[in-house]
Amino acid sequence: MRMEITQSSLALRPREAAKALGISPRTLWGLTAPRGPIPCARVGSGKRRTVLYPTADLQAWLSRQAESEKGCDDDAR
């Protein structure tokens, strides 16, 4: 699985991040820190508060997932 993110994007909103990862927004929310391993930045306050997912962090998390899956595949053989 390859995540396509334009280099001009520093961070993605939840729907964009979920689409880039190929998962539902609900699944992304369940994997979002502090509940899960995907880091995010919470910015603003009150009604203007939003969650952003830095693209570099998403790519790093996805790379770690791919590496851990490789390790599991090697063990199964």
Steps between C-alpha positions, in 0.01 A plus 500: 500500500641839406370825639491784249543839661601815324820651631326838546274357773649535847195345664169343404154531649349173629303410185800573278732299725261203509467506122879519456542198730216309335300464821174644629497820706357297788791254486745791485342655808538171687868490407562865589710582807451473791282192430724371225838543333421762235622844611295814442506868584201661665490869410270786587249524780129472553289452186802579284704212642609249239715192471777489241719209400854605400582322174854412612357328809245308292770382261728396789215308668410324177864405441522353851183300434641365175826401672322324783286309248816390318636364826179303559511354150861389544415325827214306339722337241 
